[in-house]
Amino acid sequence: MAGMATHVITGAGSGIGAAVARRLHARGDDLVLHARDAGRAKELAAVFPGARTLVGDLADPDRLSWAFSHQTLPERVDSLLHIAGVVDLGDVGDLTPKSWHHQLDVNLVAPAELTRHFLPQLRTARGHVIFVNSGSGLNAHAGWSAYAASKHGLKALADSLRQEEHAAGVRVTSVYPGRTASPMQAKVHQQEGQEYDAARWIDPESVATTILMALDLPRDAEVNDLTVRPGR
């Protein structure tokens, strides 16, 4: 992506999102960092001087439109990076509707709603939407039903959006990382009752490298789907 661009990023507070935000910030691009509340927005602004923030709770997608109506949205958006996510493991026989709704809202419905809000700017800029999915968006395993369902749905969202917006010049990429060293992965290990060793898993910087590669690819090509797996 040539020249200074404007990127809207969710999940910039840790893991893959923080790694991507650091790289884009370091090269001088403009960042609009999503935060769930004003306190988190203040923290992100301190970490990324000059970045703008956008507040709205992804766990309550029905109210995102209201939240954004009270804030100034960026006039230009070159990329929308959906990196935030939540996971709660559990067997189908044990998961409650609350757990299902939480994961579906944050991982699927909120990205759809954010995309809807920024599509006009993305069309104008011939921009790029990147969905950081998961290996669970391609294969579901025991104990992962709700999370995998949200991520399978995210794949469907990306595939449909790609076909709908191709004529407008909007590129759409799904990235499917394997287990990545992050606070989310530490939580997963805790839920699995396993000892967490970050050195065993993908460094978030490596996933950030693949995301920037997709972003910076010349306009004659488009990465639709990108799978990243631990190399150790």
Disulfide bonds with the S-S distance in Angstrom:
none
